[in-house]
Amino acid sequence: MKLLSLTVVCLPVVSANYPWWTKSGWAKPADFNTKECAGNPNAQYFCGTLSGTRGENPEPNSFPWRRYTCALADTQGRGCHWQGAVGSVICSYCAS
């Protein structure tokens, strides 16, 4: 249980500095939007997945765009599905 708690606490820090692979856009979560995303009027939303351990794209057909400095957008951790791939809803104050 302690490991799970540590993972949940550290994931936003790790994910902000690690490349994400995304599609071109996604809808803002209707509810449970994170503070990082809700507090940024310029935030854009994406469905995406983190890079593999060597920076590779695990779903190149579904998520072709690499982005950095992203944050998880849904506090409930709900995923998104796109072209057969499962990802996370993220927001960007991202640099492409």
C-alpha positions in Angstrom: 0.0 0.0 0.0 2.9 2.4 0.8 4.3 1.7 -2.7 1.0 2.5 -4.3 0.8 5.8 -2.4 4.3 6.8 -3.4 3.6 6.0 -7.0 0.4 8.1 -7.0 2.2 11.0 -5.3 5.3 10.9 -7.6 3.6 10.2 -11.0 2.8 13.9 -11.7 6.5 14.9 -11.1 7.8 12.0 -13.3 5.2 12.5 -16.0 5.9 16.2 -16.3 9.5 15.6 -17.3 9.0 12.5 -19.4 7.9 12.6 -23.1 4.2 11.8 -23.8 2.9 10.6 -27.1 -0.5 12.0 -28.0 -3.1 12.5 -30.7 -3.9 16.0 -31.9 -6.6 16.8 -29.3 -9.1 15.6 -26.7 -12.0 16.9 -24.7 -11.5 18.6 -21.3 -12.8 16.4 -18.5 -16.3 17.5 -17.6 -15.5 17.0 -13.9 -12.6 16.1 -11.7 -10.2 18.3 -13.7 -6.8 18.7 -11.9 -5.6 22.0 -10.5 -2.7 22.2 -12.9 -5.0 22.0 -15.9 -8.1 23.9 -14.5 -5.9 26.8 -13.4 -4.4 27.3 -16.8 -6.7 29.2 -19.2 -4.4 28.2 -22.1 -4.4 24.4 -21.3 -5.0 22.1 -24.2 -6.1 18.5 -23.7 -4.9 15.3 -25.2 -5.3 11.5 -25.0 -1.8 10.1 -24.8 0.6 7.6 -23.3 4.0 7.9 -21.7 7.1 6.9 -23.6 8.6 3.5 -23.1 11.7 3.0 -20.9 14.0 4.0 -23.8 11.8 6.9 -25.0 10.1 4.8 -27.7 6.5 5.3 -28.7 4.5 2.3 -27.6 1.5 3.2 -29.8 2.8 5.0 -32.9 -0.4 4.5 -35.0 -2.6 6.0 -32.3 -0.4 8.6 -30.6 2.0 10.1 -33.2 2.9 13.4 -31.5 5.6 13.8 -28.9 5.0 16.3 -26.2 6.8 17.4 -23.0 5.7 19.1 -19.7 2.3 17.6 -19.6 0.2 16.9 -16.5 -2.6 14.3 -15.9 -5.9 16.1 -16.4 -8.4 13.7 -14.7 -8.1 13.4 -10.9 -10.1 10.1 -11.1 -7.4 8.6 -13.4 -10.0 7.7 -16.1 -8.4 6.6 -19.3 -9.2 7.4 -22.9 -9.4 5.1 -25.9 -8.3 6.0 -29.4 -7.8 3.7 -32.4 -7.5 0.6 -30.3 -5.0 2.1 -27.8 -5.7 3.1 -24.2 -4.2 6.3 -22.8 -4.6 8.9 -20.2 -6.3 12.3 -20.5 -3.6 14.9 -20.1 -3.4 18.7 -20.4 -0.6 20.6 -21.8 1.2 23.7 -21.2 3.2 21.4 -23.5 6.0 22.1 -25.8 5.7 20.0 -28.9 
